[in-house]
């Protein structure tokens, strides 16, 4: 029914555009110029041949907006049904049967899919993954509408600009100084620009408002998902769900069928830091809930942050920290990376409430060396063919002046016939935990001067030179 209505409106708009005159006569324009403009409709006559293409663009944008708005409104009505007491008191199978009998909507499709997922495997990680997949799919579908609205908005602006260029062209192309001719061309230029801007603004306004309504609808779907999860946890025995002792707020929630909770990442996700660095923005979690239909931000609730073993620590020096939410329902934690590189996934959860955990992804990149300096081993002497009494040692530092461990350092013989322990003229050695790298050098069989250069990986311009004498 909705598709038939849409195509009917589209056909009417096309017929209006085709049946209307492609351009206004010059006499009609001159008449409008000499008279008093009484309405915006009469003013649009100055646009002449650009008048109806601009109207068609405007109508197409409005039709798309109305169509999407009606669809989202019906989805909103369908989603409201789930919050009724008679639905929330039903069992999972009864809920699935009730929604299966209803007409298709995103709400019914969401509930049925999540119920099947929870019945098959009541796992928090699986539930979170399904919710993220659902949200991603819906956002991709809605992006098609945004792209179409953006197209018609850009088209209106382009037609306005084209009319401006055309009006200026015919004004100067006629080569006359008659005021009537000049006003005719300038009228096309100014009015088409005005119409294009107004239509573009109106279409963008509709697109923005519908986008905001869509975001509210997605929040409602997320709330439905959390209600389903809470009900599933309540119906499962404790040994199956793996729940710990519930907090007082969780106990209250179990006695209230209309209560729901949501844990979300407020800030700090997707940051990039260097190894052993600390996040600039704290990992922030927001906990909100609704009891008896009242939405509130929960304060004083414990939030547990956990990072994988060996990846780093929080401000308490441990791989796990528990922080209580403040008055706005937020909890923050500062994470300092270790020596492992890659994507670190930090989990935030509530130890008592039946809400899925939230994951933060932090990209840990290798620390770049900033300088290299000599430690010991320079200006030694030894018999030809023998080893130097002391190893050649360097220290690599990062940008903050701290020793950089696990950084490759290349030692290379630059003068003389000498070798390292690997019996080659070059050798790569990683720095130890103190940022130092050492290499033993064996001089060549002939007496003379020997030279060795050392530089850190990624820092070839800064080198340390060692000299030795073979006697």
C-alpha positions as CSV (number, residue, x, y, z in Angstrom):
1,X,0.0,0.0,0.0
2,X,2.8,2.4,0.9
3,X,4.7,1.7,-2.3
4,X,1.5,2.2,-4.4
5,X,1.0,5.5,-2.8
6,X,4.5,6.6,-3.4
7,X,4.5,5.7,-7.1
8,X,1.1,7.4,-7.5
9,X,2.4,10.6,-6.1
10,X,5.5,10.3,-8.2
11,X,3.5,9.8,-11.4
12,X,1.3,12.9,-10.6
13,X,4.4,15.0,-10.1
14,X,5.9,13.9,-13.4
15,X,2.6,14.6,-15.2
16,X,2.5,18.1,-13.7
17,X,6.0,18.8,-14.8
18,X,5.5,17.5,-18.3
19,X,2.1,19.2,-18.9
20,X,3.4,22.5,-17.6
21,X,5.0,24.8,-20.2
22,X,8.7,24.3,-20.6
23,X,9.3,28.0,-20.5
24,X,7.4,31.2,-19.9
25,X,7.0,33.6,-22.8
26,X,9.0,36.8,-22.9
27,X,5.8,38.8,-22.9
28,X,4.6,37.2,-19.7
29,X,7.9,37.9,-18.0
30,X,7.8,41.6,-19.2
31,X,4.3,41.9,-17.9
32,X,5.4,40.6,-14.5
33,X,8.3,43.0,-14.5
34,X,6.1,46.1,-15.1
35,X,3.5,45.1,-12.6
36,X,3.5,44.5,-8.9
37,X,4.6,41.1,-7.7
38,X,1.8,39.9,-5.4
39,X,3.0,36.3,-4.5
40,X,6.0,34.0,-4.5
41,X,4.3,32.0,-7.3
42,X,4.3,35.1,-9.5
43,X,7.9,35.8,-8.6
44,X,8.9,32.4,-9.9
45,X,8.0,33.4,-13.4
46,X,11.3,35.2,-13.6
47,X,13.0,31.8,-13.6
48,X,11.4,31.0,-17.0
49,X,12.7,27.6,-18.3
50,X,14.3,26.7,-15.0
51,X,11.0,27.2,-13.1
52,X,9.6,23.7,-13.6
53,X,12.8,21.7,-13.2
54,X,13.3,23.4,-9.8
55,X,9.7,22.6,-8.9
56,X,10.1,19.0,-9.9
57,X,13.3,18.7,-7.8
58,X,11.4,20.2,-4.8
59,X,8.5,17.8,-5.2
60,X,10.7,14.8,-5.5
61,X,12.6,15.7,-2.3
62,X,9.4,16.3,-0.4
63,X,7.8,13.0,-1.7
64,X,10.9,11.0,-0.6
65,X,10.9,12.8,2.8
66,X,7.1,12.2,3.4
67,X,7.4,8.5,2.3
68,X,10.3,7.9,4.7
69,X,8.6,9.8,7.5
70,X,5.4,7.8,7.2
71,X,7.5,4.5,7.2
72,X,9.3,5.6,10.4
73,X,6.1,6.7,12.0
74,X,4.5,3.3,11.5
75,X,7.7,1.7,12.8
76,X,7.6,3.9,15.9
77,X,4.0,2.8,16.5
78,X,5.0,-0.9,16.1
79,X,7.9,-0.5,18.5
80,X,5.7,1.0,21.2
81,X,3.6,-2.1,21.3
82,X,6.5,-4.1,22.9
83,X,6.6,-1.8,25.9
84,X,3.0,-2.6,26.9
85,X,2.7,-4.7,30.1
86,X,0.8,-7.5,28.3
87,X,3.8,-8.1,26.0
88,X,6.6,-7.8,28.7
89,X,4.9,-10.4,30.9
90,X,4.8,-13.0,28.1
91,X,7.3,-15.8,27.8
92,X,9.8,-15.8,25.0
93,X,7.8,-18.3,22.9
94,X,4.6,-16.4,23.5
95,X,6.3,-13.1,22.4
96,X,7.7,-14.7,19.3
97,X,4.2,-16.1,18.4
98,X,2.6,-12.7,19.0
99,X,5.0,-10.8,16.8
100,X,4.9,-13.5,14.1
101,X,1.2,-12.8,13.7
102,X,1.7,-9.1,13.2
103,X,2.4,-7.3,9.9
104,X,6.1,-7.1,9.0
105,X,8.0,-4.2,10.6
106,X,11.5,-3.5,11.7
107,X,10.3,-3.9,15.3
108,X,8.7,-7.3,14.8
109,X,11.7,-8.5,12.7
110,X,14.1,-7.3,15.4
111,X,12.3,-9.0,18.2
112,X,11.9,-12.3,16.4
113,X,15.6,-12.3,15.4
114,X,16.8,-11.5,18.9
115,X,14.5,-14.0,20.5
116,X,15.8,-16.7,18.2
117,X,19.4,-15.7,19.0
118,X,18.9,-15.7,22.8
119,X,17.0,-19.0,22.7
120,X,19.8,-20.6,20.8
121,X,22.7,-19.2,22.8
122,X,22.0,-16.8,25.7
123,X,25.5,-15.4,25.6
124,X,26.3,-11.7,26.1
125,X,29.0,-11.6,23.5
126,X,26.7,-13.2,20.9
127,X,23.9,-10.8,21.8
128,X,26.1,-7.8,21.5
129,X,27.4,-8.9,18.1
130,X,23.8,-9.4,16.8
131,X,22.8,-6.0,18.1
132,X,25.8,-4.4,16.3
133,X,25.0,-6.3,13.1
134,X,21.4,-5.2,13.3
135,X,22.3,-1.5,13.8
136,X,24.9,-1.6,11.1
137,X,22.4,-3.1,8.6
138,X,19.7,-0.6,9.4
139,X,22.1,2.3,9.2
140,X,23.2,1.1,5.7
141,X,19.6,1.0,4.6
142,X,18.9,4.5,5.9
143,X,22.1,5.8,4.2
144,X,20.3,5.2,0.9
145,X,17.6,7.6,1.9
146,X,20.2,10.2,3.0
147,X,22.1,9.8,-0.3
148,X,18.9,10.4,-2.3
149,X,17.9,13.5,-0.3
150,X,21.4,14.8,-0.7
151,X,21.2,14.2,-4.5
152,X,18.0,16.3,-4.8
153,X,19.4,19.0,-2.5
154,X,22.5,19.2,-4.6
155,X,20.4,19.2,-7.8
156,X,18.4,22.2,-6.6
157,X,21.6,24.1,-5.9
158,X,23.1,23.1,-9.2
159,X,20.0,24.2,-11.1
160,X,20.1,27.5,-9.3
161,X,23.7,28.0,-10.3
162,X,23.0,27.0,-13.8
163,X,20.2,29.5,-14.0
164,X,22.5,32.2,-12.7
165,X,25.1,31.5,-15.4
166,X,22.4,31.3,-18.1
167,X,20.8,34.6,-17.0
168,X,24.2,36.4,-17.1
169,X,25.0,34.8,-20.4
170,X,21.8,36.0,-22.2
171,X,22.2,39.5,-20.6
172,X,25.7,40.0,-22.1
173,X,25.1,37.9,-25.3
174,X,22.4,40.3,-26.6
175,X,24.8,43.1,-26.6
176,X,22.2,45.8,-25.8
177,X,21.8,48.4,-23.1
178,X,18.0,48.3,-23.0
179,X,16.9,48.2,-19.4
180,X,14.1,45.7,-20.2
181,X,16.6,43.2,-21.7
182,X,19.0,43.6,-18.9
183,X,16.3,43.1,-16.2
184,X,15.0,40.0,-18.0
185,X,18.4,38.3,-17.9
186,X,19.2,39.4,-14.4
187,X,15.8,38.3,-13.2
188,X,16.5,34.7,-14.4
189,X,19.9,34.8,-12.6
190,X,18.6,36.1,-9.3
191,X,15.4,34.2,-9.1
192,X,16.9,30.8,-10.0
193,X,19.6,31.3,-7.4
194,X,16.9,32.2,-4.8
195,X,14.7,29.2,-5.7
196,X,17.7,26.8,-5.7
197,X,18.9,27.9,-2.3
198,X,15.4,27.8,-0.7
199,X,14.6,24.3,-2.1
200,X,18.0,23.0,-1.0
201,X,17.5,24.3,2.5
202,X,14.1,22.9,2.8
203,X,15.2,19.4,1.6
204,X,18.2,19.5,3.9
205,X,15.9,20.4,6.8
206,X,13.5,17.5,6.1
207,X,16.5,15.1,5.8
208,X,18.0,16.3,9.1
209,X,14.7,16.1,11.0
210,X,13.9,12.6,9.7
211,X,17.5,11.5,10.5
212,X,16.9,12.7,14.1
213,X,13.7,10.7,14.3
214,X,15.5,7.7,12.9
215,X,18.1,7.9,15.6
216,X,15.4,8.0,18.3
217,X,13.8,4.9,16.7
218,X,17.1,3.1,16.8
219,X,17.5,3.9,20.5
220,X,14.1,2.4,21.1
221,X,15.2,-0.8,19.3
222,X,18.3,-0.9,21.4
223,X,16.1,-0.6,24.5
224,X,13.9,-3.5,23.2
225,X,17.1,-5.6,22.8
226,X,18.2,-4.9,26.4
227,X,14.7,-5.8,27.7
228,X,14.9,-9.1,25.9
229,X,18.3,-9.8,27.3
230,X,17.2,-9.0,30.9
231,X,14.1,-11.2,30.6
232,X,16.2,-14.0,29.2
233,X,18.7,-13.8,32.1
234,X,15.9,-13.8,34.6
235,X,14.4,-17.0,33.1
236,X,17.7,-18.8,33.0
237,X,19.1,-20.7,36.1
238,X,22.0,-19.0,37.7
239,X,24.5,-21.8,36.8
240,X,23.6,-21.4,33.1
241,X,23.8,-17.6,32.8
242,X,27.0,-17.4,35.0
243,X,25.6,-14.4,36.9
244,X,27.4,-13.2,40.0
245,X,25.6,-11.8,43.0
246,X,23.4,-8.9,41.9
247,X,23.8,-5.4,43.2
248,X,20.9,-3.7,45.0
249,X,19.9,-1.9,41.8
250,X,19.8,-5.3,40.0
251,X,17.5,-6.8,42.6
252,X,15.1,-3.9,42.3
253,X,15.1,-4.4,38.5
254,X,14.2,-8.0,38.9
255,X,11.0,-7.0,40.6
256,X,10.0,-4.6,37.9
257,X,9.1,-5.9,34.5
258,X,9.3,-2.5,32.9
259,X,12.8,-1.7,34.0
260,X,15.7,-1.7,31.5
261,X,19.3,-0.8,31.5
262,X,21.8,0.2,28.8
263,X,25.6,0.4,28.9
264,X,27.3,2.4,26.1
265,X,30.7,3.8,25.3
266,X,30.6,7.6,25.8
267,X,34.2,8.4,24.8
268,X,37.6,7.0,24.3
269,X,36.9,4.3,21.7
270,X,39.2,3.9,18.6
271,X,42.2,5.8,20.0
272,X,45.7,5.3,18.7
273,X,48.6,5.4,21.2
274,X,52.3,4.4,21.1
275,X,53.6,1.5,23.1
276,X,53.8,2.4,26.9
277,X,51.7,5.5,26.2
278,X,48.5,6.5,28.0
279,X,45.2,7.3,26.3
280,X,44.6,11.0,25.9
281,X,40.8,10.6,26.3
282,X,39.7,8.4,29.2
283,X,37.7,5.3,28.4
284,X,34.2,6.5,29.4
285,X,31.1,4.4,30.0
286,X,27.6,5.7,30.4
287,X,25.0,3.7,32.3
288,X,21.3,4.6,32.0
289,X,18.2,2.8,32.9
290,X,14.4,3.1,33.1
291,X,12.2,2.0,35.9
292,X,8.4,2.4,35.8
293,X,8.8,4.3,32.5
294,X,11.2,6.9,34.0
295,X,14.6,7.2,32.2
296,X,17.5,8.1,34.5
297,X,21.3,8.1,34.7
298,X,22.4,5.6,37.4
299,X,25.0,6.9,39.9
300,X,27.1,4.9,42.3
301,X,27.0,1.7,40.1
302,X,30.3,-0.3,39.8
303,X,31.8,-0.6,36.3
304,X,34.6,-3.1,35.7
305,X,37.2,-2.4,33.1
306,X,39.4,-5.3,32.0
307,X,42.2,-5.5,29.5
308,X,43.9,-8.7,28.1
309,X,46.8,-10.0,30.0
310,X,50.1,-8.4,29.0
311,X,48.6,-5.6,27.0
312,X,48.8,-2.8,29.6
313,X,47.5,-1.5,32.9
314,X,45.0,1.0,34.2
315,X,45.7,3.9,36.6
316,X,45.7,1.5,39.6
317,X,48.6,-0.4,38.1
318,X,46.5,-3.5,37.5
319,X,44.9,-5.1,34.4
320,X,41.5,-4.7,36.0
321,X,39.9,-1.7,37.7
322,X,36.4,-1.1,39.1
323,X,35.1,2.5,39.0
324,X,31.7,3.8,40.2
325,X,29.5,5.9,38.1
326,X,29.2,9.6,38.9
327,X,26.0,11.7,39.1
328,X,25.7,11.7,35.3
329,X,26.0,7.9,35.1
330,X,29.5,7.9,33.7
331,X,32.6,6.0,34.8
332,X,36.1,6.7,33.5
333,X,39.4,4.7,33.3
334,X,42.8,5.6,32.0
335,X,44.7,2.9,30.1
336,X,48.5,2.7,29.7
337,X,49.7,0.4,27.0
338,X,52.4,-2.2,27.5
339,X,55.0,-3.5,24.9
340,X,52.6,-5.5,22.8
341,X,51.6,-3.9,19.5
342,X,48.3,-4.2,17.7
343,X,44.6,-3.8,18.5
344,X,43.8,-4.1,22.1
345,X,40.2,-4.8,23.1
346,X,39.2,-3.6,26.6
347,X,36.0,-4.7,28.1
348,X,33.7,-2.7,30.3
349,X,30.9,-4.4,32.2
350,X,28.6,-4.2,35.2
351,X,29.2,-7.1,37.6
352,X,25.6,-7.2,38.8
353,X,23.2,-5.9,36.1
354,X,22.2,-8.1,33.2
355,X,23.5,-5.8,30.5
356,X,25.9,-6.9,27.7
357,X,29.5,-5.7,28.1
358,X,30.9,-2.9,26.0
359,X,34.3,-3.1,24.2
360,X,36.8,-0.4,23.5
361,X,39.3,-0.9,20.7
362,X,42.7,0.8,21.2
363,X,45.4,0.6,18.5
364,X,48.8,0.3,20.0
365,X,51.6,1.3,17.6
366,X,55.4,0.8,18.0
367,X,57.3,3.6,19.7
368,X,59.7,5.2,17.2
369,X,63.3,5.8,18.3
370,X,64.3,9.4,18.6
371,X,68.1,9.1,19.3
372,X,70.9,6.7,19.7
373,X,74.1,7.2,21.8
374,X,77.3,5.5,22.6
375,X,77.6,3.6,25.8
376,X,81.0,1.9,25.7
377,X,83.5,0.1,23.3
378,X,84.9,3.0,21.3
379,X,88.7,3.5,20.6
380,X,89.8,0.0,21.6
381,X,92.8,-1.9,20.4
382,X,93.6,-5.6,20.1
383,X,95.9,-8.0,18.3
384,X,95.0,-8.5,14.6
385,X,92.6,-11.4,14.2
386,X,91.5,-11.2,17.9
387,X,88.4,-9.9,19.6
388,X,88.1,-6.5,21.2
389,X,88.2,-6.8,25.0
390,X,84.9,-4.9,25.4
391,X,81.7,-5.2,23.4
392,X,80.4,-2.3,21.3
393,X,77.4,-0.9,23.2
394,X,74.8,1.7,22.3
395,X,71.6,2.9,23.9
396,X,68.4,3.9,22.0
397,X,66.0,6.5,23.4
398,X,62.5,7.5,22.5
399,X,61.1,11.1,22.1
400,X,60.7,11.5,25.9
401,X,64.3,10.5,26.6
402,X,63.4,7.1,28.0
403,X,65.3,3.9,27.0
404,X,63.5,2.1,24.2
405,X,63.4,-1.7,24.6
406,X,63.0,-4.3,21.7
407,X,64.3,-1.9,19.1
408,X,66.4,-3.4,16.3
409,X,69.9,-1.9,16.0
410,X,72.1,-2.6,13.0
411,X,75.9,-2.8,13.5
412,X,77.9,-2.6,10.3
413,X,81.6,-2.7,9.6
414,X,82.4,0.4,7.5
415,X,86.2,0.1,7.3
416,X,88.5,-2.9,7.6
417,X,88.1,-6.6,7.3
418,X,86.3,-7.4,10.6
419,X,83.4,-9.6,11.6
420,X,80.8,-10.0,14.3
421,X,79.8,-13.1,16.2
422,X,77.7,-14.2,13.2
423,X,80.9,-14.2,11.1
424,X,79.5,-11.4,8.9
425,X,80.3,-7.7,8.4
426,X,76.8,-6.7,9.6
427,X,74.5,-7.8,12.4
428,X,71.1,-6.7,13.8
429,X,70.6,-6.9,17.6
430,X,67.5,-5.9,19.5
431,X,67.8,-3.6,22.5
432,X,67.2,-5.2,26.0
433,X,64.8,-4.0,28.6
434,X,67.2,-1.1,29.4
435,X,67.3,0.0,25.8
436,X,70.9,-1.2,25.2
437,X,72.3,-3.3,22.4
438,X,75.8,-4.8,22.4
439,X,77.9,-6.5,19.7
440,X,81.2,-8.3,19.9
441,X,83.7,-7.5,17.1
442,X,86.5,-9.8,15.8
443,X,89.3,-7.9,14.0
444,X,90.7,-8.9,10.6
445,X,94.0,-10.8,10.2
446,X,95.9,-7.7,9.0
447,X,96.9,-4.9,11.3
448,X,95.2,-1.5,10.7
449,X,92.3,0.7,11.5
450,X,88.7,-0.6,11.8
451,X,85.4,1.3,11.9
452,X,81.9,0.2,12.8
453,X,78.7,2.2,12.4
454,X,75.5,1.5,14.5
455,X,72.0,3.0,13.9
456,X,68.5,2.2,15.2
457,X,65.8,0.8,12.9
458,X,63.8,3.7,11.5
459,X,66.5,6.2,12.4
460,X,69.2,5.8,9.7
461,X,70.3,9.4,9.7
462,X,71.6,9.2,13.3
463,X,74.6,6.9,13.7
464,X,77.2,6.0,16.3
465,X,80.7,5.3,15.0
466,X,83.2,3.0,16.8
467,X,86.9,3.0,15.9
468,X,89.4,0.2,16.7
469,X,93.1,-0.5,16.0
470,X,94.4,-3.9,15.1
471,X,98.1,-4.4,16.1
